[in-house]
Structures are given as structure tokens and as C-alpha cells.
Amino acid sequence: MSFEKEGKIVVELTKSEALVLYNFLYTATEHITFEHYSEKKILWQLQGNIETKLGELFQSNFLDSLEEARKEVQGDDEVL
């Protein structure tokens, strides 16, 4: 899922994983208490990077796409 490239860590996600992660970051960052501004900044940057790659975020059927992505990512795993 990740590897080091020229001093950077590259994380690869499927489109479904990215959509689920983006939604989590969007909703969770409102409720997280950050110890340092850098933590908030890196989450915003990650969210922004994902946002530029996913056209689904701006479509009227976003919630349908999110639900489909959640099911795909969950697979056969049991629900918490």
C-alpha cells in the first residue's frame, strides 16, 4: 500500500478507498483535538490531494458512490 520514493512515502489507494478515506477526514477533522497545528495541516493536505483526484465528490450521486465504495472496501469483513 505504500513505498518510499526519493525521500517521500507514496500511499496507493483504490478509488473506493480514497472516497471512504476522504469522507472520513471530512467528517472527523471537525471532532479531533490536535496536539499540534502540523497534524491538522497534514490532514488538510491529504484531504486536498484526494479531493483533486475524485470527481465523484462533486456529483449529485455522491452519497450513492460513497455507499458503494464503503461496501467494496468492507468486502466480507464483519461490521464493527
mmCIF file of the N, C-alpha and C atoms, coordinates in Angstrom:
data_MODEL
# 
_entry.id   MODEL 
# 
loop_
_atom_site.group_PDB 
_atom_site.id 
_atom_site.type_symbol 
_atom_site.label_atom_id 
_atom_site.label_alt_id 
_atom_site.label_comp_id 
_atom_site.label_asym_id 
_atom_site.label_entity_id 
_atom_site.label_seq_id 
_atom_site.pdbx_PDB_ins_code 
_atom_site.Cartn_x 
_atom_site.Cartn_y 
_atom_site.Cartn_z 
_atom_site.occupancy 
_atom_site.B_iso_or_equiv 
_atom_site.pdbx_formal_charge 
_atom_site.auth_seq_id 
_atom_site.auth_comp_id 
_atom_site.auth_asym_id 
_atom_site.auth_atom_id 
_atom_site.pdbx_PDB_model_num 
ATOM 1   N N  . MET A 1 1  ? 0.806   -1.194 0.000  1.00 0.00 ? 1  MET A N  1 
ATOM 2   C CA . MET A 1 1  ? 0.000   0.000  0.000  1.00 0.00 ? 1  MET A CA 1 
ATOM 3   C C  . MET A 1 1  ? 0.855   1.266  0.000  1.00 0.00 ? 1  MET A C  1 
ATOM 4   N N  . SER A 1 2  ? 2.077   1.191  0.501  1.00 0.00 ? 2  SER A N  1 
ATOM 5   C CA . SER A 1 2  ? 2.930   2.376  0.464  1.00 0.00 ? 2  SER A CA 1 
ATOM 6   C C  . SER A 1 2  ? 4.366   1.957  0.191  1.00 0.00 ? 2  SER A C  1 
ATOM 7   N N  . PHE A 1 3  ? 5.143   2.888  -0.302 1.00 0.00 ? 3  PHE A N  1 
ATOM 8   C CA . PHE A 1 3  ? 6.557   2.638  -0.535 1.00 0.00 ? 3  PHE A CA 1 
ATOM 9   C C  . PHE A 1 3  ? 7.283   3.969  -0.534 1.00 0.00 ? 3  PHE A C  1 
ATOM 10  N N  . GLU A 1 4  ? 8.601   3.893  -0.337 1.00 0.00 ? 4  GLU A N  1 
ATOM 11  C CA . GLU A 1 4  ? 9.388   5.113  -0.286 1.00 0.00 ? 4  GLU A CA 1 
ATOM 12  C C  . GLU A 1 4  ? 9.948   5.412  -1.675 1.00 0.00 ? 4  GLU A C  1 
ATOM 13  N N  . LYS A 1 5  ? 9.850   6.670  -2.082 1.00 0.00 ? 5  LYS A N  1 
ATOM 14  C CA . LYS A 1 5  ? 10.330  7.081  -3.392 1.00 0.00 ? 5  LYS A CA 1 
ATOM 15  C C  . LYS A 1 5  ? 10.986  8.449  -3.248 1.00 0.00 ? 5  LYS A C  1 
ATOM 16  N N  . GLU A 1 6  ? 12.285  8.495  -3.455 1.00 0.00 ? 6  GLU A N  1 
ATOM 17  C CA . GLU A 1 6  ? 13.024  9.754  -3.419 1.00 0.00 ? 6  GLU A CA 1 
ATOM 18  C C  . GLU A 1 6  ? 12.729  10.573 -2.163 1.00 0.00 ? 6  GLU A C  1 
ATOM 19  N N  . GLY A 1 7  ? 12.808  9.944  -1.002 1.00 0.00 ? 7  GLY A N  1 
ATOM 20  C CA . GLY A 1 7  ? 12.599  10.655 0.242  1.00 0.00 ? 7  GLY A CA 1 
ATOM 21  C C  . GLY A 1 7  ? 11.151  10.915 0.597  1.00 0.00 ? 7  GLY A C  1 
ATOM 22  N N  . LYS A 1 8  ? 10.230  10.390 -0.188 1.00 0.00 ? 8  LYS A N  1 
ATOM 23  C CA . LYS A 1 8  ? 8.802   10.563 0.077  1.00 0.00 ? 8  LYS A CA 1 
ATOM 24  C C  . LYS A 1 8  ? 8.168   9.205  0.300  1.00 0.00 ? 8  LYS A C  1 
ATOM 25  N N  . ILE A 1 9  ? 7.100   9.205  1.046  1.00 0.00 ? 9  ILE A N  1 
ATOM 26  C CA . ILE A 1 9  ? 6.297   7.998  1.211  1.00 0.00 ? 9  ILE A CA 1 
ATOM 27  C C  . ILE A 1 9  ? 5.095   8.135  0.284  1.00 0.00 ? 9  ILE A C  1 
ATOM 28  N N  . VAL A 1 10 ? 4.913   7.175  -0.567 1.00 0.00 ? 10 VAL A N  1 
ATOM 29  C CA . VAL A 1 10 ? 3.806   7.192  -1.515 1.00 0.00 ? 10 VAL A CA 1 
ATOM 30  C C  . VAL A 1 10 ? 2.791   6.152  -1.068 1.00 0.00 ? 10 VAL A C  1 
ATOM 31  N N  . VAL A 1 11 ? 1.559   6.579  -0.896 1.00 0.00 ? 11 VAL A N  1 
ATOM 32  C CA . VAL A 1 11 ? 0.484   5.681  -0.487 1.00 0.00 ? 11 VAL A CA 1 
ATOM 33  C C  . VAL A 1 11 ? -0.450  5.507  -1.677 1.00 0.00 ? 11 VAL A C  1 
ATOM 34  N N  . GLU A 1 12 ? -0.697  4.275  -2.029 1.00 0.00 ? 12 GLU A N  1 
ATOM 35  C CA . GLU A 1 12 ? -1.602  3.983  -3.135 1.00 0.00 ? 12 GLU A CA 1 
ATOM 36  C C  . GLU A 1 12 ? -2.930  3.485  -2.588 1.00 0.00 ? 12 GLU A C  1 
ATOM 37  N N  . LEU A 1 13 ? -4.006  4.058  -3.092 1.00 0.00 ? 13 LEU A N  1 
ATOM 38  C CA . LEU A 1 13 ? -5.354  3.675  -2.687 1.00 0.00 ? 13 LEU A CA 1 
ATOM 39  C C  . LEU A 1 13 ? -6.183  3.400  -3.926 1.00 0.00 ? 13 LEU A C  1 
ATOM 40  N N  . THR A 1 14 ? -7.124  2.499  -3.791 1.00 0.00 ? 14 THR A N  1 
ATOM 41  C CA . THR A 1 14 ? -8.102  2.348  -4.862 1.00 0.00 ? 14 THR A CA 1 
ATOM 42  C C  . THR A 1 14 ? -9.012  3.572  -4.810 1.00 0.00 ? 14 THR A C  1 
ATOM 43  N N  . LYS A 1 15 ? -9.779  3.770  -5.853 1.00 0.00 ? 15 LYS A N  1 
ATOM 44  C CA . LYS A 1 15 ? -10.718 4.891  -5.874 1.00 0.00 ? 15 LYS A CA 1 
ATOM 45  C C  . LYS A 1 15 ? -11.719 4.782  -4.723 1.00 0.00 ? 15 LYS A C  1 
ATOM 46  N N  . SER A 1 16 ? -12.179 3.561  -4.462 1.00 0.00 ? 16 SER A N  1 
ATOM 47  C CA . SER A 1 16 ? -13.126 3.351  -3.368 1.00 0.00 ? 16 SER A CA 1 
ATOM 48  C C  . SER A 1 16 ? -12.493 3.668  -2.021 1.00 0.00 ? 16 SER A C  1 
ATOM 49  N N  . GLU A 1 17 ? -11.264 3.218  -1.805 1.00 0.00 ? 17 GLU A N  1 
ATOM 50  C CA . GLU A 1 17 ? -10.565 3.508  -0.551 1.00 0.00 ? 17 GLU A CA 1 
ATOM 51  C C  . GLU A 1 17 ? -10.375 5.009  -0.372 1.00 0.00 ? 17 GLU A C  1 
ATOM 52  N N  . ALA A 1 18 ? -10.025 5.688  -1.448 1.00 0.00 ? 18 ALA A N  1 
ATOM 53  C CA . ALA A 1 18 ? -9.817  7.134  -1.383 1.00 0.00 ? 18 ALA A CA 1 
ATOM 54  C C  . ALA A 1 18 ? -11.116 7.863  -1.063 1.00 0.00 ? 18 ALA A C  1 
ATOM 55  N N  . LEU A 1 19 ? -12.211 7.417  -1.621 1.00 0.00 ? 19 LEU A N  1 
ATOM 56  C CA . LEU A 1 19 ? -13.505 8.046  -1.370 1.00 0.00 ? 19 LEU A CA 1 
ATOM 57  C C  . LEU A 1 19 ? -13.924 7.875  0.094  1.00 0.00 ? 19 LEU A C  1 
ATOM 58  N N  . VAL A 1 20 ? -13.748 6.675  0.627  1.00 0.00 ? 20 VAL A N  1 
ATOM 59  C CA . VAL A 1 20 ? -14.078 6.414  2.029  1.00 0.00 ? 20 VAL A CA 1 
ATOM 60  C C  . VAL A 1 20 ? -13.164 7.220  2.948  1.00 0.00 ? 20 VAL A C  1 
ATOM 61  N N  . LEU A 1 21 ? -11.877 7.234  2.651  1.00 0.00 ? 21 LEU A N  1 
ATOM 62  C CA . LEU A 1 21 ? -10.929 7.998  3.470  1.00 0.00 ? 21 LEU A CA 1 
ATOM 63  C C  . LEU A 1 21 ? -11.239 9.481  3.424  1.00 0.00 ? 21 LEU A C  1 
ATOM 64  N N  . TYR A 1 22 ? -11.524 10.010 2.258  1.00 0.00 ? 22 TYR A N  1 
ATOM 65  C CA . TYR A 1 22 ? -11.852 11.430 2.131  1.00 0.00 ? 22 TYR A CA 1 
ATOM 66  C C  . TYR A 1 22 ? -13.060 11.780 2.995  1.00 0.00 ? 22 TYR A C  1 
ATOM 67  N N  . ASN A 1 23 ? -14.104 10.985 2.911  1.00 0.00 ? 23 ASN A N  1 
ATOM 68  C CA . ASN A 1 23 ? -15.298 11.272 3.693  1.00 0.00 ? 23 ASN A CA 1 
ATOM 69  C C  . ASN A 1 23 ? -14.996 11.204 5.190  1.00 0.00 ? 23 ASN A C  1 
ATOM 70  N N  . PHE A 1 24 ? -14.199 10.225 5.591  1.00 0.00 ? 24 PHE A N  1 
ATOM 71  C CA . PHE A 1 24 ? -13.816 10.126 6.997  1.00 0.00 ? 24 PHE A CA 1 
ATOM 72  C C  . PHE A 1 24 ? -13.061 11.379 7.436  1.00 0.00 ? 24 PHE A C  1 
ATOM 73  N N  . LEU A 1 25 ? -12.081 11.797 6.650  1.00 0.00 ? 25 LEU A N  1 
ATOM 74  C CA . LEU A 1 25 ? -11.312 13.001 7.001  1.00 0.00 ? 25 LEU A CA 1 
ATOM 75  C C  . LEU A 1 25 ? -12.206 14.229 7.054  1.00 0.00 ? 25 LEU A C  1 
ATOM 76  N N  . TYR A 1 26 ? -13.117 14.330 6.111  1.00 0.00 ? 26 TYR A N  1 
ATOM 77  C CA . TYR A 1 26 ? -14.026 15.476 6.047  1.00 0.00 ? 26 TYR A CA 1 
ATOM 78  C C  . TYR A 1 26 ? -14.880 15.579 7.303  1.00 0.00 ? 26 TYR A C  1 
ATOM 79  N N  . THR A 1 27 ? -15.389 14.442 7.758  1.00 0.00 ? 27 THR A N  1 
ATOM 80  C CA . THR A 1 27 ? -16.268 14.467 8.926  1.00 0.00 ? 27 THR A CA 1 
ATOM 81  C C  . THR A 1 27 ? -15.504 14.427 10.246 1.00 0.00 ? 27 THR A C  1 
ATOM 82  N N  . ALA A 1 28 ? -14.392 13.717 10.293 1.00 0.00 ? 28 ALA A N  1 
ATOM 83  C CA . ALA A 1 28 ? -13.680 13.517 11.561 1.00 0.00 ? 28 ALA A CA 1 
ATOM 84  C C  . ALA A 1 28 ? -12.854 14.718 12.003 1.00 0.00 ? 28 ALA A C  1 
ATOM 85  N N  . THR A 1 29 ? -12.309 15.475 11.061 1.00 0.00 ? 29 THR A N  1 
ATOM 86  C CA . THR A 1 29 ? -11.425 16.574 11.460 1.00 0.00 ? 29 THR A CA 1 
ATOM 87  C C  . THR A 1 29 ? -12.158 17.647 12.249 1.00 0.00 ? 29 THR A C  1 
ATOM 88  N N  . GLU A 1 30 ? -13.474 17.680 12.155 1.00 0.00 ? 30 GLU A N  1 
ATOM 89  C CA . GLU A 1 30 ? -14.267 18.622 12.947 1.00 0.00 ? 30 GLU A CA 1 
ATOM 90  C C  . GLU A 1 30 ? -14.256 18.250 14.425 1.00 0.00 ? 30 GLU A C  1 
ATOM 91  N N  . HIS A 1 31 ? -14.007 16.980 14.730 1.00 0.00 ? 31 HIS A N  1 
ATOM 92  C CA . HIS A 1 31 ? -14.146 16.476 16.092 1.00 0.00 ? 31 HIS A CA 1 
ATOM 93  C C  . HIS A 1 31 ? -12.822 16.064 16.737 1.00 0.00 ? 31 HIS A C  1 
ATOM 94  N N  . ILE A 1 32 ? -11.741 16.164 16.001 1.00 0.00 ? 32 ILE A N  1 
ATOM 95  C CA . ILE A 1 32 ? -10.436 15.752 16.515 1.00 0.00 ? 32 ILE A CA 1 
ATOM 96  C C  . ILE A 1 32 ? -9.788  16.907 17.269 1.00 0.00 ? 32 ILE A C  1 
ATOM 97  N N  . THR A 1 33 ? -9.200  16.588 18.410 1.00 0.00 ? 33 THR A N  1 
ATOM 98  C CA . THR A 1 33 ? -8.388  17.567 19.127 1.00 0.00 ? 33 THR A CA 1 
ATOM 99  C C  . THR A 1 33 ? -6.944  17.325 18.722 1.00 0.00 ? 33 THR A C  1 
ATOM 100 N N  . PHE A 1 34 ? -6.365  18.285 18.048 1.00 0.00 ? 34 PHE A N  1 
ATOM 101 C CA . PHE A 1 34 ? -4.996  18.151 17.569 1.00 0.00 ? 34 PHE A CA 1 
ATOM 102 C C  . PHE A 1 34 ? -4.025  18.646 18.633 1.00 0.00 ? 34 PHE A C  1 
ATOM 103 N N  . GLU A 1 35 ? -2.918  17.938 18.802 1.00 0.00 ? 35 GLU A N  1 
ATOM 104 C CA . GLU A 1 35 ? -1.885  18.366 19.736 1.00 0.00 ? 35 GLU A CA 1 
ATOM 105 C C  . GLU A 1 35 ? -1.027  19.474 19.137 1.00 0.00 ? 35 GLU A C  1 
ATOM 106 N N  . HIS A 1 36 ? -0.920  19.484 17.826 1.00 0.00 ? 36 HIS A N  1 
ATOM 107 C CA . HIS A 1 36 ? -0.055  20.450 17.156 1.00 0.00 ? 36 HIS A CA 1 
ATOM 108 C C  . HIS A 1 36 ? -0.669  20.815 15.806 1.00 0.00 ? 36 HIS A C  1 
ATOM 109 N N  . TYR A 1 37 ? -0.488  22.045 15.394 1.00 0.00 ? 37 TYR A N  1 
ATOM 110 C CA . TYR A 1 37 ? -1.047  22.519 14.124 1.00 0.00 ? 37 TYR A CA 1 
ATOM 111 C C  . TYR A 1 37 ? -0.587  21.654 12.947 1.00 0.00 ? 37 TYR A C  1 
ATOM 112 N N  . SER A 1 38 ? 0.632   21.130 13.005 1.00 0.00 ? 38 SER A N  1 
ATOM 113 C CA . SER A 1 38 ? 1.162   20.331 11.895 1.00 0.00 ? 38 SER A CA 1 
ATOM 114 C C  . SER A 1 38 ? 0.296   19.103 11.619 1.00 0.00 ? 38 SER A C  1 
ATOM 115 N N  . GLU A 1 39 ? -0.325  18.542 12.654 1.00 0.00 ? 39 GLU A N  1 
ATOM 116 C CA . GLU A 1 39 ? -1.203  17.381 12.467 1.00 0.00 ? 39 GLU A CA 1 
ATOM 117 C C  . GLU A 1 39 ? -2.432  17.765 11.652 1.00 0.00 ? 39 GLU A C  1 
ATOM 118 N N  . LYS A 1 40 ? -3.013  18.899 11.971 1.00 0.00 ? 40 LYS A N  1 
ATOM 119 C CA . LYS A 1 40 ? -4.176  19.392 11.231 1.00 0.00 ? 40 LYS A CA 1 
ATOM 120 C C  . LYS A 1 40 ? -3.779  19.723 9.790  1.00 0.00 ? 40 LYS A C  1 
ATOM 121 N N  . LYS A 1 41 ? -2.626  20.350 9.640  1.00 0.00 ? 41 LYS A N  1 
ATOM 122 C CA . LYS A 1 41 ? -2.157  20.752 8.312  1.00 0.00 ? 41 LYS A CA 1 
ATOM 123 C C  . LYS A 1 41 ? -1.969  19.543 7.400  1.00 0.00 ? 41 LYS A C  1 
ATOM 124 N N  . ILE A 1 42 ? -1.358  18.484 7.914  1.00 0.00 ? 42 ILE A N  1 
ATOM 125 C CA . ILE A 1 42 ? -1.106  17.317 7.071  1.00 0.00 ? 42 ILE A CA 1 
ATOM 126 C C  . ILE A 1 42 ? -2.409  16.613 6.697  1.00 0.00 ? 42 ILE A C  1 
ATOM 127 N N  . LEU A 1 43 ? -3.382  16.602 7.602  1.00 0.00 ? 43 LEU A N  1 
ATOM 128 C CA . LEU A 1 43 ? -4.681  16.015 7.254  1.00 0.00 ? 43 LEU A CA 1 
ATOM 129 C C  . LEU A 1 43 ? -5.388  16.846 6.189  1.00 0.00 ? 43 LEU A C  1 
ATOM 130 N N  . TRP A 1 44 ? -5.303  18.175 6.302  1.00 0.00 ? 44 TRP A N  1 
ATOM 131 C CA . TRP A 1 44 ? -5.887  19.044 5.271  1.00 0.00 ? 44 TRP A CA 1 
ATOM 132 C C  . TRP A 1 44 ? -5.218  18.812 3.924  1.00 0.00 ? 44 TRP A C  1 
ATOM 133 N N  . GLN A 1 45 ? -3.889  18.661 3.929  1.00 0.00 ? 45 GLN A N  1 
ATOM 134 C CA . GLN A 1 45 ? -3.168  18.424 2.678  1.00 0.00 ? 45 GLN A CA 1 
ATOM 135 C C  . GLN A 1 45 ? -3.572  17.091 2.067  1.00 0.00 ? 45 GLN A C  1 
ATOM 136 N N  . LEU A 1 46 ? -3.677  16.068 2.895  1.00 0.00 ? 46 LEU A N  1 
ATOM 137 C CA . LEU A 1 46 ? -4.094  14.758 2.407  1.00 0.00 ? 46 LEU A CA 1 
ATOM 138 C C  . LEU A 1 46 ? -5.505  14.826 1.828  1.00 0.00 ? 46 LEU A C  1 
ATOM 139 N N  . GLN A 1 47 ? -6.378  15.487 2.538  1.00 0.00 ? 47 GLN A N  1 
ATOM 140 C CA . GLN A 1 47 ? -7.755  15.653 2.064  1.00 0.00 ? 47 GLN A CA 1 
ATOM 141 C C  . GLN A 1 47 ? -7.772  16.420 0.739  1.00 0.00 ? 47 GLN A C  1 
ATOM 142 N N  . GLY A 1 48 ? -6.990  17.469 0.639  1.00 0.00 ? 48 GLY A N  1 
ATOM 143 C CA . GLY A 1 48 ? -6.921  18.250 -0.592 1.00 0.00 ? 48 GLY A CA 1 
ATOM 144 C C  . GLY A 1 48 ? -6.377  17.447 -1.761 1.00 0.00 ? 48 GLY A C  1 
ATOM 145 N N  . ASN A 1 49 ? -5.357  16.625 -1.501 1.00 0.00 ? 49 ASN A N  1 
ATOM 146 C CA . ASN A 1 49 ? -4.792  15.784 -2.556 1.00 0.00 ? 49 ASN A CA 1 
ATOM 147 C C  . ASN A 1 49 ? -5.823  14.786 -3.066 1.00 0.00 ? 49 ASN A C  1 
ATOM 148 N N  . ILE A 1 50 ? -6.560  14.192 -2.162 1.00 0.00 ? 50 ILE A N  1 
ATOM 149 C CA . ILE A 1 50 ? -7.600  13.242 -2.569 1.00 0.00 ? 50 ILE A CA 1 
ATOM 150 C C  . ILE A 1 50 ? -8.691  13.971 -3.349 1.00 0.00 ? 50 ILE A C  1 
ATOM 151 N N  . GLU A 1 51 ? -9.067  15.144 -2.857 1.00 0.00 ? 51 GLU A N  1 
ATOM 152 C CA . GLU A 1 51 ? -10.144 15.923 -3.485 1.00 0.00 ? 51 GLU A CA 1 
ATOM 153 C C  . GLU A 1 51 ? -9.860  16.219 -4.957 1.00 0.00 ? 51 GLU A C  1 
ATOM 154 N N  . THR A 1 52 ? -8.601  16.496 -5.279 1.00 0.00 ? 52 THR A N  1 
ATOM 155 C CA . THR A 1 52 ? -8.251  16.828 -6.667 1.00 0.00 ? 52 THR A CA 1 
ATOM 156 C C  . THR A 1 52 ? -8.337  15.620 -7.598 1.00 0.00 ? 52 THR A C  1 
ATOM 157 N N  . LYS A 1 53 ? -8.406  14.417 -7.022 1.00 0.00 ? 53 LYS A N  1 
ATOM 158 C CA . LYS A 1 53 ? -8.420  13.197 -7.837 1.00 0.00 ? 53 LYS A CA 1 
ATOM 159 C C  . LYS A 1 53 ? -9.799  12.577 -7.996 1.00 0.00 ? 53 LYS A C  1 
ATOM 160 N N  . LEU A 1 54 ? -10.772 13.006 -7.188 1.00 0.00 ? 54 LEU A N  1 
ATOM 161 C CA . LEU A 1 54 ? -12.068 12.345 -7.181 1.00 0.00 ? 54 LEU A CA 1 
ATOM 162 C C  . LEU A 1 54 ? -13.187 13.255 -7.665 1.00 0.00 ? 54 LEU A C  1 
ATOM 163 N N  . GLY A 1 55 ? -13.614 13.070 -8.888 1.00 0.00 ? 55 GLY A N  1 
ATOM 164 C CA . GLY A 1 55 ? -14.728 13.836 -9.424 1.00 0.00 ? 55 GLY A CA 1 
ATOM 165 C C  . GLY A 1 55 ? -16.054 13.491 -8.750 1.00 0.00 ? 55 GLY A C  1 
ATOM 166 N N  . GLU A 1 56 ? -16.130 12.286 -8.171 1.00 0.00 ? 56 GLU A N  1 
ATOM 167 C CA . GLU A 1 56 ? -17.359 11.843 -7.508 1.00 0.00 ? 56 GLU A CA 1 
ATOM 168 C C  . GLU A 1 56 ? -17.791 12.773 -6.377 1.00 0.00 ? 56 GLU A C  1 
ATOM 169 N N  . LEU A 1 57 ? -16.839 13.470 -5.797 1.00 0.00 ? 57 LEU A N  1 
ATOM 170 C CA . LEU A 1 57 ? -17.142 14.345 -4.659 1.00 0.00 ? 57 LEU A CA 1 
ATOM 171 C C  . LEU A 1 57 ? -18.093 15.473 -5.037 1.00 0.00 ? 57 LEU A C  1 
ATOM 172 N N  . PHE A 1 58 ? -18.113 15.822 -6.303 1.00 0.00 ? 58 PHE A N  1 
ATOM 173 C CA . PHE A 1 58 ? -18.884 16.975 -6.753 1.00 0.00 ? 58 PHE A CA 1 
ATOM 174 C C  . PHE A 1 58 ? -20.092 16.592 -7.600 1.00 0.00 ? 58 PHE A C  1 
ATOM 175 N N  . GLN A 1 59 ? -20.428 15.317 -7.596 1.00 0.00 ? 59 GLN A N  1 
ATOM 176 C CA . GLN A 1 59 ? -21.569 14.849 -8.376 1.00 0.00 ? 59 GLN A CA 1 
ATOM 177 C C  . GLN A 1 59 ? -22.790 14.694 -7.478 1.00 0.00 ? 59 GLN A C  1 
ATOM 178 N N  . SER A 1 60 ? -23.947 14.802 -8.070 1.00 0.00 ? 60 SER A N  1 
ATOM 179 C CA . SER A 1 60 ? -25.198 14.742 -7.304 1.00 0.00 ? 60 SER A CA 1 
ATOM 180 C C  . SER A 1 60 ? -25.427 13.373 -6.660 1.00 0.00 ? 60 SER A C  1 
ATOM 181 N N  . ASN A 1 61 ? -24.799 12.335 -7.199 1.00 0.00 ? 61 ASN A N  1 
ATOM 182 C CA . ASN A 1 61 ? -24.973 10.988 -6.642 1.00 0.00 ? 61 ASN A CA 1 
ATOM 183 C C  . ASN A 1 61 ? -23.828 10.609 -5.707 1.00 0.00 ? 61 ASN A C  1 
ATOM 184 N N  . PHE A 1 62 ? -23.204 11.604 -5.071 1.00 0.00 ? 62 PHE A N  1 
ATOM 185 C CA . PHE A 1 62 ? -22.059 11.364 -4.177 1.00 0.00 ? 62 PHE A CA 1 
ATOM 186 C C  . PHE A 1 62 ? -22.381 10.336 -3.103 1.00 0.00 ? 62 PHE A C  1 
ATOM 187 N N  . LEU A 1 63 ? -23.521 10.468 -2.445 1.00 0.00 ? 63 LEU A N  1 
ATOM 188 C CA . LEU A 1 63 ? -23.852 9.556  -1.346 1.00 0.00 ? 63 LEU A CA 1 
ATOM 189 C C  . LEU A 1 63 ? -24.003 8.119  -1.839 1.00 0.00 ? 63 LEU A C  1 
ATOM 190 N N  . ASP A 1 64 ? -24.537 7.944  -3.040 1.00 0.00 ? 64 ASP A N  1 
ATOM 191 C CA . ASP A 1 64 ? -24.633 6.600  -3.623 1.00 0.00 ? 64 ASP A CA 1 
ATOM 192 C C  . ASP A 1 64 ? -23.238 6.043  -3.899 1.00 0.00 ? 64 ASP A C  1 
ATOM 193 N N  . SER A 1 65 ? -22.370 6.888  -4.446 1.00 0.00 ? 65 SER A N  1 
ATOM 194 C CA . SER A 1 65 ? -20.991 6.467  -4.730 1.00 0.00 ? 65 SER A CA 1 
ATOM 195 C C  . SER A 1 65 ? -20.261 6.105  -3.439 1.00 0.00 ? 65 SER A C  1 
ATOM 196 N N  . LEU A 1 66 ? -20.483 6.894  -2.390 1.00 0.00 ? 66 LEU A N  1 
ATOM 197 C CA . LEU A 1 66 ? -19.842 6.634  -1.103 1.00 0.00 ? 66 LEU A CA 1 
ATOM 198 C C  . LEU A 1 66 ? -20.320 5.307  -0.525 1.00 0.00 ? 66 LEU A C  1 
ATOM 199 N N  . GLU A 1 67 ? -21.603 5.062  -0.582 1.00 0.00 ? 67 GLU A N  1 
ATOM 200 C CA . GLU A 1 67 ? -22.147 3.805  -0.037 1.00 0.00 ? 67 GLU A CA 1 
ATOM 201 C C  . GLU A 1 67 ? -21.599 2.603  -0.809 1.00 0.00 ? 67 GLU A C  1 
ATOM 202 N N  . GLU A 1 68 ? -21.520 2.724  -2.112 1.00 0.00 ? 68 GLU A N  1 
ATOM 203 C CA . GLU A 1 68 ? -20.957 1.659  -2.946 1.00 0.00 ? 68 GLU A CA 1 
ATOM 204 C C  . GLU A 1 68 ? -19.489 1.417  -2.593 1.00 0.00 ? 68 GLU A C  1 
ATOM 205 N N  . ALA A 1 69 ? -18.748 2.509  -2.420 1.00 0.00 ? 69 ALA A N  1 
ATOM 206 C CA . ALA A 1 69 ? -17.323 2.413  -2.066 1.00 0.00 ? 69 ALA A CA 1 
ATOM 207 C C  . ALA A 1 69 ? -17.144 1.769  -0.699 1.00 0.00 ? 69 ALA A C  1 
ATOM 208 N N  . ARG A 1 70 ? -17.979 2.143  0.255  1.00 0.00 ? 70 ARG A N  1 
ATOM 209 C CA . ARG A 1 70 ? -17.899 1.548  1.597  1.00 0.00 ? 70 ARG A CA 1 
ATOM 210 C C  . ARG A 1 70 ? -18.103 0.034  1.537  1.00 0.00 ? 70 ARG A C  1 
ATOM 211 N N  . LYS A 1 71 ? -19.084 -0.402 0.764  1.00 0.00 ? 71 LYS A N  1 
ATOM 212 C CA . LYS A 1 71 ? -19.352 -1.836 0.633  1.00 0.00 ? 71 LYS A CA 1 
ATOM 213 C C  . LYS A 1 71 ? -18.174 -2.550 -0.011 1.00 0.00 ? 71 LYS A C  1 
ATOM 214 N N  . GLU A 1 72 ? -17.590 -1.925 -1.037 1.00 0.00 ? 72 GLU A N  1 
ATOM 215 C CA . GLU A 1 72 ? -16.445 -2.535 -1.721 1.00 0.00 ? 72 GLU A CA 1 
ATOM 216 C C  . GLU A 1 72 ? -15.252 -2.657 -0.778 1.00 0.00 ? 72 GLU A C  1 
ATOM 217 N N  . VAL A 1 73 ? -14.980 -1.607 -0.026 1.00 0.00 ? 73 VAL A N  1 
ATOM 218 C CA . VAL A 1 73 ? -13.837 -1.630 0.895  1.00 0.00 ? 73 VAL A CA 1 
ATOM 219 C C  . VAL A 1 73 ? -14.076 -2.642 2.014  1.00 0.00 ? 73 VAL A C  1 
ATOM 220 N N  . GLN A 1 74 ? -15.289 -2.684 2.529  1.00 0.00 ? 74 GLN A N  1 
ATOM 221 C CA . GLN A 1 74 ? -15.615 -3.616 3.612  1.00 0.00 ? 74 GLN A CA 1 
ATOM 222 C C  . GLN A 1 74 ? -15.483 -5.049 3.149  1.00 0.00 ? 74 GLN A C  1 
ATOM 223 N N  . GLY A 1 75 ? -15.884 -5.333 1.939  1.00 0.00 ? 75 GLY A N  1 
ATOM 224 C CA . GLY A 1 75 ? -15.826 -6.701 1.431  1.00 0.00 ? 75 GLY A CA 1 
ATOM 225 C C  . GLY A 1 75 ? -16.609 -7.636 2.334  1.00 0.00 ? 75 GLY A C  1 
ATOM 226 N N  . ASP A 1 76 ? -16.012 -8.765 2.663  1.00 0.00 ? 76 ASP A N  1 
ATOM 227 C CA . ASP A 1 76 ? -16.670 -9.769 3.514  1.00 0.00 ? 76 ASP A CA 1 
ATOM 228 C C  . ASP A 1 76 ? -16.321 -9.599 4.992  1.00 0.00 ? 76 ASP A C  1 
ATOM 229 N N  . ASP A 1 77 ? -15.585 -8.539 5.325  1.00 0.00 ? 77 ASP A N  1 
ATOM 230 C CA . ASP A 1 77 ? -15.227 -8.313 6.720  1.00 0.00 ? 77 ASP A CA 1 
ATOM 231 C C  . ASP A 1 77 ? -16.473 -8.066 7.543  1.00 0.00 ? 77 ASP A C  1 
ATOM 232 N N  . GLU A 1 78 ? -16.420 -8.521 8.785  1.00 0.00 ? 78 GLU A N  1 
ATOM 233 C CA . GLU A 1 78 ? -17.553 -8.292 9.672  1.00 0.00 ? 78 GLU A CA 1 
ATOM 234 C C  . GLU A 1 78 ? -17.614 -6.830 10.094 1.00 0.00 ? 78 GLU A C  1 
ATOM 235 N N  . VAL A 1 79 ? -18.817 -6.364 10.316 1.00 0.00 ? 79 VAL A N  1 
ATOM 236 C CA . VAL A 1 79 ? -19.048 -4.985 10.739 1.00 0.00 ? 79 VAL A CA 1 
ATOM 237 C C  . VAL A 1 79 ? -18.708 -4.850 12.214 1.00 0.00 ? 79 VAL A C  1 
ATOM 238 N N  . LEU A 1 80 ? -18.104 -3.712 12.563 1.00 0.00 ? 80 LEU A N  1 
ATOM 239 C CA . LEU A 1 80 ? -17.763 -3.467 13.972 1.00 0.00 ? 80 LEU A CA 1 
ATOM 240 C C  . LEU A 1 80 ? -18.983 -3.377 14.838 1.00 0.00 ? 80 LEU A C  1 
# 
